[in-house]
Amino acid sequence: MADEQKAPTEEKQTNCLGCGKPLKKLRRYYRNGKLYCTRKCWIKATKSKPQEGEQK
């Protein structure tokens, strides 16, 4: 029993990826496996990433 390894646990996302604000339970916007505080932050975060075809 002591030799068994526990499965790695994923950490819960606590901040918005668009603006960095702490996420609240009532205001969560879930897209593509990630959490944002609003739709506006989701759009901002996806537009800020350079597209592969656009940069060349």
ZICOR-V27870 format. One line per field, one symbol per residue. phi: phi as a letter, one per 20 degrees, with the letter a starting at -180 (. if undefined). psi: psi as a letter, one per 40 degrees, with the letter a starting at -180 (. if undefined). Layout:
phi: ???
psi: ???
This chain:
phi: .fefeeffdeeffdcffecnffedffdccdblmcdcfbffffffffffffffffff
psi: ddehiiihiiiiheihedeeihhiddghhhhfeihididdddddddddhhidddd.
